[in-house]
């Protein structure tokens, strides 16, 4: 089995060398055809006509500059950037603004990822996280600015993950090739009735590679989703309503009478509670008091009897 694997490896190396040398030979033949002199019948040599590109050289900075600009533009369009925008806005009505945002984000085929509402000083505040297509982010933000009264803060950031995505793709490709080779090796070991230890070792390595592949695919899908949809976080606060400088006190006799009656009832309940406690705890309190009084009375009586009569 090992000998057959070595033969297959040597054959693959020979094929790779042949395939690699073929283009090089073709390029050498092209160079000799274009630049080498051609012999005439009389024995004299005659140089071949120079290529059209040599006869009409490109102007400095003309075609080459245009080509490099086109390449840069293509690379810029293909870059993977995670775009994020945060805004703090002042609105007329929070509910209406949320409805408008919901309709707008749906028109861009986006969605609301998170929404939080709370009250502060009897005003409704909100914080929403939206996901919209990255190519429509600028247009979406422009519409948001048009539906609010004021934009307090705005921040737009981008994270370039092009290199990470390319690295994930390269690692994924290598791992998939390794997986195929391990599958072939596992099949050969089984067909040749190899040892169980060898089969188990190959199978464990194959399982490990499969786990790494799944992990890289998950990361690849995450980067694709994050770059396809931009994240927009908006803090929504309504404008403050004007408050009265002097708050009017509303006097209501019925309310005052009700408060007074409630206070009276509370007082009666308190006194009744004290009386009930005294009645229940009276044996514990009265017995010591009666014993002390009796002791004092006996002492005084004894003193009176012991005193000499005049």
Backbone as a ProteinNet text record, in pm:
[ID]
protein_1_A
[PRIMARY]
XXXXXXXXXXXXXXXXXXXXXXXXXXXXXXXXXXXXXXXXXXXXXXXXXXXXXXXXXXXXXXXXXXXXXXXXXXXXXXXXXXXXXXXXXXXXXXXXXXXXXXXXXXXXXXXXXXXXXXXXXXXXXXXXXXXXXXXXXXXXXXXXXXXXXXXXXXXXXXXXXXXXXXXXXXXXXXXXXXXXXXXXXXXXXXXXXXXXXXXXXXXXXXXXXXXXXXXXXXXXXXXXXXXXXXXXXXXXXXXXXXXXXXXXXXXXXXXXXXXXXXXXXXXXXXXXXXXXXXXXXXXXXXXXXXXXXXXXXXXXXXXXXXXXXX
[TERTIARY]
83.9	0	87.4	194.3	281.3	351.5	389.7	458.9	367.6	239	144.6	123	120.5	103.7	224	346.1	466.7	465.8	424.6	419.7	320.5	205.3	105	156.7	231.1	286.3	388	477.6	577.6	510.2	404.2	332.3	270.2	213.1	154.2	260	379	486.9	530.9	541	582.3	478.7	350	243.9	248.6	271.2	277.1	393.2	511.5	625.7	599.7	535.4	505.9	410	306.2	206.9	268.4	359.2	422.9	522	589.1	690.1	627.9	508.5	447.1	424	364.4	348.3	480.6	582.3	712.5	772.9	759.5	812.7	740.2	609.3	532.9	574.7	602.2	645	781.2	873	1004.4	990.3	899.6	880.5	827.4	736.4	683.9	791.7	881	988.5	1082.2	1116.9	1208.8	1144.7	1015.1	948.6	942.5	920.1	903.3	1035.4	1138.9	1261.8	1378.4	1378.7	1494	1490.9	1609.4	1614.4	1574.8	1517.6	1475.4	1574.9	1627.6	1726	1656.9	1715.1	1663.7	1729.7	1686.2	1740.8	1886	1927.9	2066.6	2160.6	2110.9	2197.3	2199.6	2156.1	2156.6	2037.7	2060	1952.5	1876.3	1744.4	1657.7	1573.1	1578.5	1498.8	1351.2	1276.7	1131.2	1075.7	955	889.6	859.1	882.4	855.6	706.9	662.3	519.6	461.7	330.5	262.8	274.9	281.6	291.7	423.9	532.6	662.8	667.4	600.4	600.8	525	418.7	340	335.8	441.6	444.8	335.5	286	179.6	235	149.5	188.9	201.4	292.6	315.6	191.3	146.8	31.7	-101.2	-106.4	-234.8	-304.1	-269.3	-340.8	-310.2	-182.7	-147.1	-219.5	-229.2	-301.1	-446.8	-507.5	-648.5	-670.2	-576.3	-592.1	-578.4	-478.3	-459.6	-578.3	-635.9	-753.5	-870.7	-887.3	-997.6	-979.7	-855.2	-829.7	-858.1	-813.5	-838.2	-987.6	-1060.8	-1205.8	-1272.1	-1229.1	-1286.4	-1257	-1131.7	-1096.9	-1177.3	-1200.1	-1278.1	-1421.4	-1476.7	-1614.3	-1625	-1518.3	-1524.1	-1484.9	-1444	-1402.2	-1523.6	-1501.9	-1608.4	-1594.9	-1691.9	-1687.4	-1815	-1799.3	-1912.6	-1942.5	-2055.6	-2091.5	-2188.6	-2162.1	-2243.8	-2268.8	-2392.9	-2430.2	-2506.7	-2476.4	-2547.7	-2598.4	-2722.2	-2784.3	-2861.4	-2866.2	-2951.9	-3036.3	-3168.1	-3256.2	-3363.2	-3415.4	-3529	-3647.7	-3762.5	-3879.5	-3999	-4104	-4228.1	-4307.5	-4320.8	-4396.2	-4322.6	-4295.2	-4215.9	-4290.7	-4418.6	-4496.2	-4501	-4529.8	-4538.1	-4402.2	-4295.7	-4161.8	-4128.3	-4165.4	-4140.2	-4217.2	-4340.9	-4419.2	-4355.5	-4309.2	-4244.6	-4115	-4038	-3914.3	-3943.2	-4047.3	-4083.5	-4121.7	-4201.2	-4240.7	-4121	-4034	-3918.1	-3821.6	-3792.9	-3696.9	-3753.1	-3884.5	-3944.7	-3935.4	-3946.7	-3935.8	-3796.5	-3695.2	-3558.8	-3526.1	-3629.8	-3613.1	-3520.2	-3531.3	-3458.6	-3554.7	-3506.3	-3592.1	-3541.7	-3628.8	-3594.7	-3536.1	-3408.9	-3342.3	-3371.5	-3389.9	-3414.1	-3487.4	-3576.8	-3653.8	-3677.3	-3656.5	-3673.7	-3744.6	-3850.8	-3930	-3933.1	-3933.5	-3948.2	-3996.3	-4049.4	-4101.6	-4005.3	-3990.7	-3906.5	-3969.8	-4006.6	-4076.1	-4202.3	-4279	-4404.9	-4387.9	-4268.2	-4241.4	-4191.1	-4232.7	-4195	-4063.3	-3963.3	-3833.8	-3816.5	-3728.2	-3709.2	-3566.1	-3525.3	-3396.6	-3419.2	-3388.4	-3413	-3283.8	-3270	-3157.1	-3213.6	-3172.5	-3225.8	-3115.5	-3156	-3064.3	-3116.3	-3035.4	-3072.1	-2958.9	-2988.5	-2881.3	-2770.1	-2646.8	-2532	-2526.2	-2564.2	-2556.5	-2660.9	-2762.9	-2868.8	-2856.5	-2744.5	-2731.5	-2739.9	-2665.6	-2664.5	-2803.4	-2872	-3005.7	-3103.1	-3089.9	-3177.8	-3154.9	-3029.3	-2999	-3052.4	-3047.8	-3103.1	-3253.2	-3324.9	-3468.1	-3495.3	-3410.7	-3428.3	-3410.5	-3311.7	-3291.6	-3412.9	-3482.9	-3598.4	-3721.8	-3729.6	-3849.3	-3834.9	-3723	-3702.8	-3687.9	-3702.1	-3687.5	-3541	-3458.5	-3318.7	-3235.3	-3114.6	-3018.3	-2912.2	-2914.9	-2817.6	-2678.3	-2666.9	-2536.5	-2554.3	-2450.2	-2450.1	-2308.4	-2293.2	-2161.1	-2173.4	-2090.2	-2089.1	-1947.9	-1938.8	-1809.1	-1812.2	-1692.5	-1680.3	-1562.1	-1581.5	-1476.3	-1446.5	-1325.4	-1285.3	-1246.2	-1320.5	-1293.8	-1256.4	-1207	-1171.8	-1061.2	-955.8	-843.5	-885.3	-966.6	-1012.4	-1097	-1183.9	-1268.6	-1183.6	-1081.4	-993.2	-915.9	-871.7	-799.2	-889.6	-1015.1	-1109.8	-1132.4	-1145.9	-1166.1	-1046.6	-925.6	-805.8	-793.6	-814	-806.8	-915.2	-1033.7	-1143.5	-1111.6	-1052.6	-1017.1	-912.9	-811.2	-707.7	-764.1	-851.9	-910.6	-1000.5	-1072.8	-1157.8	-1073.6	-959.9	-870.4	-812.7	-775.7	-724.2	-830.4	-954.1	-1063.4	-1079.8	-1074.5	-1087.3	-973.6	-850.6	-737.2	-752.3	-800.2	-819.7	-930.1	-1033.3	-1139.5	-1087.1	-1003.1	-942.7	-852.7	-772.6	-682.4	-760.5	-869.6	-951.9	-1010.7	-1052.8	-1106.9	-1000.3	-878.4	-769.6	-733.8	-731.6	-696.1	-800.9	-925.6	-1031.1	-1027.5	-1003.9	-1000.8	-883	-771	-653.5	-654.8	-766.3	-782	-669.4	-654.6	-552.4	-590.1	-498.8	-523.2	-634.5	-702.3	-809.3	-754.5	-630.6	-570.2	-549.4	-503.6	-481.7	-613.8	-716.3	-848	-901.5	-886.9	-936.1	-860.4	-728	-647.4	-690	-709.9	-752.7	-892.5	-979.5	-1117.2	-1119.4	-1038.4	-1031.8	-980	-877.7	-824.9	-929	-1004.1	-1109	-1219.3	-1254.4	-1355.9	-1306	-1179.8	-1121.9	-1124.4	-1088	-1088.5	-1230.6	-1327.6	-1466.6	-1515.4	-1476.5	-1514.1	-1456.1	-1329.7	-1267.8	-1336.3	-1376.4	-1445.9	-1579.2	-1655.1	-1784.6	-1766.7	-1662.8	-1636.9	-1602.8	-1520.4	-1484.1	-1603.8	-1688.3	-1807.6	-1902.2	-1913.4	-1995.2	-1940.8	-1809.7	-1748.4	-1765.5	-1753.7	-1771	-1913.3	-2012	-2151	-2178.2	-2117.4	-2135.2	-2080.7	-1961.6	-1903.2	-1988	-2041.2	-2125	-2252.9	-2314	-2436.8	-2407.7	-2300.2	-2269.4	-2231.3	-2166.7	-2130.2	-2246.8	-2338.2	-2453.4	-2552.9	-2568.7	-2664.1	-2589.5	-2617.3	-2558.8	-2645.5	-2584.5	-2653.7	-2671.9	-2795.6	-2828.4	-2893.9	-2831.9	-2887.5	-2931.9	-3058.5	-3117.4	-3175.7	-3130.9	-3190.7	-3293.5	-3417.7	-3528.6	-3576.2	-3582.2	-3629.1	-3724.3	-3844.8	-3937.4	-3895.5	-3937.5	-3906.8	-3983.3	-3923.9	-3985.1	-4102.5	-4215.4	-4333	-4311.9	-4358.5	-4342.6	-4419	-4355.7	-4417.2	-4458.7	-4564.1	-4612.6	-4516.1	-4488.4	-4396.1	-4453	-4585.6	-4651	-4755	-4744.1	-4840.9	-4958	-5076.7	-5196.1	-5234.6	-5268.1	-5311.4	-5462.9	-5515	-5658.2	-5710.5	-5793.2	-5851.4	-5986.4	-6004.3	-6128.5	-6172.8	-6284.6	-6328.7	-6359.9	-6412.6	-6443.9	-6317.4	-6211.7	-6084.5	-6028.9	-6038.1	-5987.8	-6068.7	-6204.4	-6288.1	-6255.7	-6232	-6195.2	-6062.9	-5965.4	-5836.5	-5851.4	-5934.9	-5954.9	-6022.1	-6125	-6192.8	-6098.5	-6014.2	-5918.2	-5820.1	-5776.8	-5685.8	-5753.7	-5884.3	-5957.8	-5970.8	-6004.8	-6016.1	-5882.9	-5774	-5642.1	-5610.5	-5651.8	-5627.5	-5706	-5836.1	-5918.9	-5861.3	-5819.4	-5760.4	-5632.8	-5554.5	-5433.2	-5461.9	-5559	-5594.6	-5651.6	-5737.5	-5794.9	-5686	-5587.8	-5477.3	-5399	-5372	-5300.8	-5381.2	-5513	-5598.4	-5598.2	-5606.1	-5604.2	-5472.5	-5361.2	-5232	-5225.5	-5280.8	-5278.2	-5361.5	-5478.1	-5563.7	-5494.6	-5431.5	-5367.8	-5247.1	-5166.9	-5044.3	-5066.1	-5190.7	-5217.3	-5172.1	-5191.9	-5143	-4992.8	-4922.2	-4776.1	-4735	-4810.1	-4773.2	-4827.6	-4953.2	-5019	-4965.2	-4929.6	-4879.7	-4752.7	-4650	-4531	-4564	-4653.9	-4688.6	-4758.6	-4851.8	-4923.2	-4827.7	-4729.4	-4633.6	-4547.7	-4504.5	-4421.1	-4502.9	-4627.8	-4712	-4736	-4762.1	-4784.2	-4659.2	-4540.5	-4415.6	-4393.4	-4419.3	-4402.8	-4500.5	-4622.9	-4724.3	-4686.9	-4633.9	-4593.2	-4475.2	-4382.1	-4268	-4312.1	-4399	-4447.4	-4524.7	-4603.7	-4680.5	-4588.2	-4483.9	-4389.6	-4319.6	-4285.5	-4218.8	-4311.7	-4439.8	-4533.2	-4545.2	-4550.9	-4562	-4435.8	-4322	-4197.1	-4166.5	-4231.4	-4205.7	-4256.6	-4177.8	-4221.2	-4334.3	-4424.4	-4537	-4492.8	-4529.6	-4498.2	-4611.3
-121.2	0	126.1	127.3	244.5	266.8	155.6	168.1	231.3	191.1	249.4	397.3	435.1	578.8	658.6	603	673.5	689.3	585.9	593.4	699.8	702.7	803.5	944.1	960.5	1092.6	1136.9	1045.2	1079.1	1114.5	1042.1	1071	1209.4	1244.5	1378.5	1487.1	1465.7	1563.9	1580.5	1469.6	1477	1553.5	1525.5	1596.3	1745	1781.2	1922.5	1992.4	1922.8	1984.6	2003	1904.8	1916.3	2029.7	2038.1	2144.8	2280.9	2289.1	2417.5	2459.2	2363.9	2398.6	2431.2	2381.6	2405.7	2553	2629.5	2772.7	2844.6	2799.9	2866.6	2845	2724.8	2697.3	2777.1	2790.2	2868.8	3014.9	3064.3	3205.1	3224	3126.6	3137.7	3135.7	3051.5	3045.2	3176.4	3240.4	3370.1	3474.9	3471.5	3570.5	3551.8	3426.1	3402.8	3441.3	3418.6	3452.6	3602.1	3679.3	3824.1	3897.9	3848.2	3926.8	3872.4	3745.2	3687.2	3722.2	3737.7	3769.3	3649.2	3675.6	3571.5	3568.2	3447.4	3435.2	3432.9	3510.8	3510.2	3399.2	3381	3274.4	3300.3	3428.6	3458.1	3447.2	3406.8	3389.1	3506.6	3623.8	3742.1	3733.6	3790.6	3790.4	3920.1	3911.2	4029.6	4030.5	4138.6	4145.2	4149.5	4084.3	4086.2	4220.2	4244.2	4371.6	4376.6	4491.8	4509.6	4509.4	4469.7	4469.3	4608.2	4610.4	4739.8	4820.2	4749.1	4822.7	4893.7	4831.5	4896.6	5015.3	5004.3	5115.6	5235	5209	5319.7	5306.9	5351.2	5335.8	5419.7	5368	5439.1	5564.5	5663.9	5787.6	5768.2	5842	5826.6	5865.2	5773.2	5803.1	5794.2	5746	5738.8	5607.7	5501.6	5375.1	5311	5316.8	5251.4	5315.2	5444	5511.7	5474.6	5464.5	5428	5286.4	5194	5055.9	5044.3	5112.7	5103.4	5162.5	5272.6	5331.6	5236.3	5166.7	5071	4956.6	4909.8	4800.6	4843.3	4966.3	5016.4	5028.9	5077.9	5091.6	4957.1	4857	4723.5	4665.7	4684.9	4633.4	4702	4834.2	4907.4	4858.7	4825.4	4776.4	4636.6	4556.5	4419.5	4406.3	4512.2	4504.1	4478.7	4403.5	4368.3	4455	4540.3	4636.9	4624.2	4610.5	4608.4	4752.7	4805.6	4945	4955.5	5052.5	5074.4	5223.9	5259.8	5400.4	5413	5518.6	5549.1	5692.3	5713.8	5845.3	5870.2	5997.1	6041.2	6155.9	6138.8	6233.7	6285.2	6403.5	6464.7	6462.3	6414.1	6398.6	6469	6482.9	6542.1	6440.4	6319.2	6213.9	6081.6	6014.6	5891	5779.4	5761.7	5654.4	5670.1	5790.7	5813.5	5792.3	5833.5	5814	5665.6	5586.8	5443	5378.5	5421.6	5368.5	5404	5529.2	5571.1	5493.1	5470.4	5393.8	5250.3	5191.7	5055.2	5044.9	5139.3	5137.6	5161.8	5253.9	5286.4	5169.7	5106.1	4995	4876.2	4856.9	4750.5	4781.2	4911.5	4947.7	4919.6	4916.9	4884.8	4736.5	4656.2	4512.5	4485	4571	4549.1	4506.3	4512.8	4472.5	4538.3	4535.9	4588.7	4474.6	4486	4379.4	4387.7	4509.3	4525.3	4656.9	4658.5	4778.9	4784.4	4903.3	4921.2	5053.4	5051	5169.4	5188.3	5313.9	5344.1	5489.6	5520.1	5653.7	5726.6	5853.1	5938.6	6077.6	6121.9	6250.5	6257.4	6145.7	6135.8	6150.2	6116.9	6119.1	5981.3	5941.8	5810.9	5822.5	5744.4	5737.9	5599.7	5589.3	5462.7	5448.7	5324.3	5290.6	5172.3	5188.1	5084	5051.9	4925.1	4877.7	4821.8	4878.1	4841.9	4779.1	4690	4629.7	4660.8	4730	4768.5	4727.3	4707.9	4674.9	4778.9	4731.7	4822.5	4924.3	4885.4	4978.4	5089.2	5071.7	5172.4	5250	5236.5	5299.4	5451.2	5512.3	5658.1	5712.4	5646.9	5691.6	5674.2	5564.9	5542	5647	5678.9	5780.9	5917.4	5945.8	6072.2	6080.1	5969.8	5969.3	5982.2	5922.9	5936	6081.4	6149.6	6290.8	6374.3	6333.4	6409.9	6391.1	6282.5	6256.8	6297.6	6359.8	6401	6552.4	6606.2	6750.6	6792.5	6711.2	6748.5	6622.9	6625.2	6516.8	6567	6513.6	6556.9	6504.7	6375.6	6314.6	6212.2	6195.1	6096.1	6047.4	5917.8	5858.9	5739.4	5735.6	5626.7	5567.8	5438.2	5371.4	5248.5	5204.9	5086.2	5001.3	4872	4776.8	4690.6	4702.5	4628.2	4486.3	4388.2	4246.8	4169.2	4241.4	4174.9	4073.1	4112.2	4021.2	3900.7	3924.2	3811.8	3715.2	3770.6	3685.2	3603.8	3668	3595.6	3487.4	3517.7	3417.7	3299.7	3329.4	3221.3	3134.4	3198.6	3121.3	3031.2	3084.9	3005.6	2886.8	2913.2	2804.1	2700	2748	2655.6	2566.9	2625.1	2547.5	2441	2479.9	2384	2270.9	2305.6	2202.6	2108.6	2159.9	2074.4	1978.3	2027.4	1938.2	1829.9	1872.3	1775	1672.2	1717.7	1625.7	1520.9	1563.9	1469.2	1367.3	1414.7	1322.9	1222.3	1269.6	1178.5	1077.4	1118.5	1025	916.4	958.2	859	764.4	821	738.8	642.4	690.1	603.2	487.9	518.1	412.4	309.4	355.4	262.6	173.5	235.5	157	49.9	85.7	-12.2	-123.3	-85.2	-186	-281.4	-229.3	-313	-381.4	-369.4	-432.8	-394.5	-259.9	-210.6	-231.7	-196	-212.6	-119.1	-164.6	-82.3	48.5	44.3	165.4	269.5	223.5	315.4	374.6	289.7	339.3	442.6	413.7	506.5	638.1	632	754.7	843	781.1	857.8	914.9	834.1	880	997.4	991.8	1101.9	1230.1	1215.8	1332.8	1389.3	1301.5	1345.2	1419.9	1372.1	1439.8	1576.9	1584.3	1713.3	1813.8	1768.8	1857.4	1903.1	1811.8	1847	1953.4	1944.1	2045.7	2181.8	2185.1	2311.6	2370.6	2283.9	2332.2	2396.5	2330.5	2385.2	2518.2	2528.8	2653.2	2765.6	2738.5	2840.4	2878.5	2782.4	2814.7	2904.7	2879.4	2966.7	3108.7	3122.3	3255	3322.4	3246.5	3301.3	3353.4	3276.1	3320	3443.1	3448.3	3565.3	3690.8	3683.4	3800.1	3841.5	3745.1	3778	3849.2	3802.3	3868.2	4007.5	4022.2	4152.4	4255.3	4213.2	4308	4335.4	4241.3	4262.4	4359.5	4357.9	4445.7	4535	4665.7	4761.5	4771.4	4806	4819.6	4967.4	5005.4	5144.4	5145.1	5213.9	5226.6	5371.5	5389.5	5522.8	5541.1	5644.9	5686.5	5795.2	5770.3	5860.8	5927.7	6060.2	6137.5	6246.6	6256.3	6361.4	6497.4	6602.3	6735.7	6759.4	6835.9	6858.8	6954.8	6917.9	7004.2	7118.7	7241.2	7354.7	7331.7	7365.4	7348	7482.8	7480.5	7602.5	7646	7777.4	7829.7	7814.6	7831.3	7819.1	7708.9	7609.5	7501.9	7540.5	7535	7572.8	7460.8	7503.7	7407.3	7398.4	7279	7257.2	7217.4	7306.1	7278.8	7214	7097.9	7022.9	6983.4	7038.8	7008	6860.5	6794.7	6653.2	6571	6607.7	6536.8	6559.7	6684.2	6715.8	6641.4	6638.7	6566.1	6417.6	6364.3	6223.1	6195	6286.2	6268.6	6278	6373.4	6387.3	6264.6	6213.7	6094.5	5975.7	5966	5856.2	5866.2	5988.8	6008.3	5972.2	6008.6	5974.4	5823.6	5758.1	5611.4	5548.6	5600.5	5546.9	5566.7	5685	5710.6	5613.8	5594.4	5500.9	5359.8	5321.3	5188.8	5174.6	5279.2	5273.9	5259.6	5338	5326.7	5189.3	5139.8	5007.3	4900.5	4917	4820.6	4821.1	4942.1	4952.1	4887.4	4911.2	4852.6	4700.4	4648.8	4503.1	4445.7	4510.6	4463	4465.9	4573.9	4583.7	4474.1	4445.9	4340.9	4205.6	4177.3	4046.8	4033.1	4138.5	4131.6	4176.7	4202.3	4249.8	4151.5	4018.8	3929.5	3939.8	3952.7	3960.7	4091.7	4198.1	4329.7	4348.4	4307.4	4336.2	4250.1	4126.2	4039.1	4093.6	4133.9	4193.1	4322.3	4402.5	4528.2	4499.4	4402.4	4368.3	4311.8	4231.2	4174.3	4283.6	4376	4485.6	4570.6	4599.4	4681.3	4611.4	4478.2	4403.5	4402.2	4389.3	4389.6	4523.3	4629.1	4762.5	4783.9	4736.8	4755.6	4680	4556.5	4479.4	4543.7	4597.9	4664.2	4785.1	4862.3	4980.1	4939.1	4836.1	4790.4	4740.3	4670.3	4622	4736	4837.2	4953	5022	5029.6	5095.8	5018.1	4884.5	4804.5	4812.6	4821.5	4824.8	4961.3	5061.6	5196.3	5205.7	5259.6	5269.9	5370.2	5334.9	5426.9	5531.7	5657.6	5767.2	5791.2
0	0	0	86.2	91.4	-41.5	-108	-236.7	-340.1	-342.8	-440.6	-414.6	-286.4	-252.9	-300.4	-283.2	-329.1	-479.9	-551.5	-699.2	-743	-676.1	-712.2	-685.4	-573.9	-540.8	-645.5	-689.2	-791	-922.8	-958.2	-1082.6	-1078.7	-965.3	-950.6	-963.7	-906.4	-917	-1061.5	-1137.9	-1279.4	-1360.2	-1335.9	-1409.5	-1378.6	-1250.8	-1213.9	-1282.3	-1291.5	-1358.6	-1506.9	-1571.6	-1715.1	-1741	-1657.9	-1676.2	-1651.7	-1552.5	-1523.9	-1630.1	-1692	-1793.1	-1927.5	-1955.9	-2086.4	-2112.8	-2022.3	-2049.3	-2064.5	-1985.8	-1996.2	-2133.4	-2187.7	-2321.1	-2426.8	-2407.9	-2504.7	-2502.8	-2379.9	-2371.8	-2437.1	-2420.5	-2484.8	-2636.1	-2687.7	-2832.8	-2885.7	-2809.5	-2852.1	-2855.2	-2753.8	-2750.9	-2868.3	-2900	-3011.3	-3143.3	-3158.4	-3283.8	-3304.7	-3194.9	-3209.2	-3214.7	-3145.9	-3135.7	-3215.1	-3260.4	-3328.4	-3476.2	-3541	-3683.8	-3766.7	-3884.4	-3978.8	-4094.5	-4125.1	-4232.6	-4366.7	-4460.7	-4597.3	-4676	-4802.1	-4886.6	-4921.8	-4928.3	-4964.8	-4846.6	-4730.5	-4614.6	-4521.9	-4569.4	-4481.6	-4388.4	-4277.2	-4177.4	-4183.6	-4159	-4163.8	-4037.8	-3962.8	-3838.6	-3872.8	-3790.9	-3809.5	-3768.5	-3818.3	-3786.2	-3638.2	-3579.6	-3436.1	-3412.6	-3296.6	-3267	-3276.5	-3298.7	-3310.8	-3184.1	-3073.4	-2947.1	-2936.9	-2997.2	-2991.6	-3084.9	-3206	-3299.7	-3244.8	-3174	-3120.5	-2970	-2900.8	-2755	-2691.1	-2578.8	-2506.6	-2443.6	-2442.7	-2377.6	-2228.7	-2170.1	-2026.8	-1950.5	-1868.7	-1783.2	-1852.8	-1981	-2050.9	-2018.4	-2093	-2078.3	-1944.5	-1899.5	-1775.1	-1657.8	-1659.2	-1551.2	-1549.6	-1669.2	-1676.1	-1626.2	-1664.5	-1620.9	-1469.9	-1410.9	-1266.1	-1192.4	-1245.4	-1182	-1186.5	-1300	-1311.6	-1213.3	-1195.9	-1102.8	-960.6	-924.9	-789.7	-763.1	-861.9	-844.1	-825.3	-905	-890.5	-752.5	-705.2	-573.4	-464.9	-479.8	-380.2	-376.8	-494.3	-498.3	-438.4	-448.4	-400.1	-253.9	-188.7	-50.3	38.6	144.8	237.9	362.1	383.2	492.8	575.8	705.7	797.7	836.8	792.7	815.5	932.9	1020.6	1139.6	1155.5	1187.4	1207.2	1337.7	1413.6	1537.2	1529.6	1576.1	1571	1700	1740.7	1850.1	1794.7	1794.7	1726.4	1821.9	1788.4	1858.2	1763.3	1811.4	1725.4	1788.4	1706.8	1756.2	1837.3	1784.6	1851.7	1833.3	1944.2	1937.8	1865.8	1895.6	1832.5	1680.6	1634.7	1490.5	1423.9	1491.4	1435.1	1423.3	1523.7	1517.3	1402.8	1382	1270.5	1136.2	1124.6	1000.3	976.3	1082.3	1067.9	1025.7	1082.7	1047.4	899.8	851.7	710.4	619.1	660.1	575.4	565.3	679.6	676.4	598.7	601.2	520.7	371.8	336.4	194.9	139.6	227.4	185.5	204.1	235.6	257.3	374.8	477.5	600.9	711	835.9	947.3	1075.2	1178.1	1309.7	1391.6	1427.5	1502	1651.2	1704.2	1847.9	1869.2	1969.9	1999.9	2150.4	2209.2	2353.2	2378.4	2461.4	2493.1	2644.2	2688.7	2830.9	2846.6	2965.5	2995.5	3088.5	3062.7	3145.1	3149.7	3271.7	3289.6	3202.8	3206.8	3134.4	2983.3	2933.4	2789.8	2745.6	2625.3	2572	2495.8	2538.7	2472	2410.7	2312.2	2242.9	2193.7	2180.1	2120.1	2027.1	1899.4	1800.4	1726.7	1689.8	1609.6	1480.5	1367.7	1237.3	1152.8	1061.1	964.4	824.6	746.3	609.8	516.4	386.7	292.3	295.6	293.3	306.9	194.5	74.1	-38.2	-27.2	56.5	71.7	202.5	273.8	405.2	396.6	305.2	295.3	261.8	169.8	132.6	249.5	323.1	438.5	546.5	575.6	676.5	634.6	506.1	456.7	483.1	466.1	493.5	642.8	725.3	870.2	912.3	854.4	887.8	848.8	742.8	697.1	782.9	861	940.4	1086.8	1125	1263.7	1269.6	1391.4	1409.4	1414.5	1479.6	1497.5	1516.9	1462.3	1482	1579.5	1701.7	1802.5	1770.6	1748.3	1716.6	1605.2	1527.2	1419.4	1396.7	1387.2	1366.9	1273	1170.6	1073.5	1071.6	1092.2	1095.3	1006	965.4	880.2	922.4	922.7	956.9	835	783.2	663.8	703.9	654.2	686.2	559.8	457	331.1	351.6	422.4	443.5	527	628.4	710.8	627.7	541.8	458.6	360.9	300.8	209.1	282.6	404.3	483.2	516.9	552.4	582.7	459.4	342.9	219.6	189.2	205.8	176.2	272.2	399.4	497.6	471.5	434.3	406.4	286.7	183.3	64.2	96.5	174.1	211.2	295.9	389	474.1	394.4	296.2	213.4	129.8	77.6	3.7	95.3	217.1	313.5	348.8	359.9	391.8	281.7	155.8	45.2	46.6	70.9	75.4	189.1	304.9	417.4	388	317.3	280.5	187.4	90.8	0.7	78.1	168.8	248.7	337.1	395.5	480	399.4	276.5	189.3	156.1	125.7	91.9	211.3	329.4	448.3	474.7	454.8	476.9	371.8	245.6	140.1	157.6	207.4	228	364	433	562.8	657.3	670.9	760.7	906.3	993.1	1134.7	1181.9	1285.1	1342	1398.5	1448.5	1503.6	1393.3	1275.3	1163.7	1115.9	1108	1064.5	1163.5	1291.9	1394.7	1391.7	1369.7	1365	1247.7	1130.1	1012.8	1034.8	1094.3	1118.5	1216.9	1321.3	1417.4	1352.2	1269.5	1198.9	1103.1	1037.4	945.8	1021.3	1139.6	1221.7	1266.7	1301.1	1342.6	1227.3	1110.1	993.3	961.9	971.8	945	1043.7	1171.8	1269.5	1236.2	1192.6	1153.1	1030.4	937	817.2	854.2	941.9	983.5	1056.1	1137.7	1208.6	1112.1	1013.2	915.4	828.3	794.4	717.1	796.4	926	1009.1	1013.2	1026.9	1026.6	891.3	783.6	649.1	629.9	672.7	660.1	746.5	864.6	951.5	885.3	828.7	761.8	641.8	569.7	454.4	497.5	606.7	655	707.3	781.3	840.5	734.8	627.9	522.8	428.3	415.5	326.9	387.2	520.6	588.7	686.7	679.2	772.3	897.4	1008.6	1136.6	1168.9	1201.9	1235.5	1373.6	1467.9	1602.9	1623.4	1663.3	1674.7	1814.8	1884.7	2011.6	1982.2	2021	1989	2117	2114.7	2229.5	2178.8	2236.9	2192.4	2247.9	2179.9	2230	2359.9	2450.6	2581	2568.1	2633.3	2633.6	2732.5	2699.5	2792.1	2921.7	3033.7	3164.5	3221.7	3303.7	3366.8	3475.6	3480.2	3580.9	3721.1	3739.1	3868.8	3858.7	3943.5	3945	4034.3	3979.3	4053.7	4149.4	4273.5	4374.2	4368.3	4352.2	4344.1	4482.1	4543.4	4675.1	4656.3	4719.3	4707.4	4848	4898	5035.1	5054.3	4954.1	4968.6	4989.3	4919.2	4935.7	5075.2	5123.8	5257.3	5363.4	5348.5	5444.8	5444.4	5326.3	5317.8	5386.2	5368.4	5435.7	5586.3	5633.8	5778.8	5837.9	5768.9	5816.6	5818.9	5719.2	5715.2	5832.2	5863.5	5976.9	6108.4	6124	6245.7	6261.5	6154.8	6159.8	6195.9	6141	6173.5	6322	6379.4	6521	6608.7	6578.1	6655.5	6646	6527.8	6511.9	6594.6	6601.1	6681	6829.2	6879.9	7021.8	7054.2	6967.2	6989.8	6989.3	6904.6	6900.5	7030.9	7084.8	7212.5	7324.2	7327.3	7431.7	7424.4	7303.8	7289.2	7338.6	7309.4	7356.2	7508.6	7569.9	7716.6	7781.4	7722.4	7778.5	7770.8	7659.3	7641.7	7732.5	7744.8	7824.4	7968.8	8011.8	8149.1	8256.3	8240	8346.3	8365.7	8259.5	8270.4	8336.3	8311.7	8364.3	8507.2	8534.6	8662.8	8776.2	8751.8	8858.3	8922.5	8846.5	8911.7	8985.9	8925.1	8992.1	9125.9	9127.1	9252.7	9356	9314.3	9408.9	9471.7	9390.4	9442.3	9541.2	9505.4	9593.7	9726.6	9722.8	9845.1	9932.1	9870.1	9946	10014.6	9942.5	10000.2	10116.3	10100	10206.2	10331.6	10313.8	10431	10501.5	10430.2	10492.9	10572.2	10516.9	10589.2	10715.4	10706	10820.7	10931.9	10892.6	10994.1	11063.7	10990.5	11051	11151.3	11114.2	11204.9	11338.6	11330.2	11453	11536	11473.9	11546.7	11608.1	11565.2	11616.6	11761	11863	12003.7	12019.2	12105.8	12132.5	12234.4	12210.9	12300.1	12398.9
[MASK]
++++++++++++++++++++++++++++++++++++++++++++++++++++++++++++++++++++++++++++++++++++++++++++++++++++++++++++++++++++++++++++++++++++++++++++++++++++++++++++++++++++++++++++++++++++++++++++++++++++++++++++++++++++++++++++++++++++++++++++++++++++++++++++++++++++++++++++++++++++++++++++++++++++++++++++++++++++++

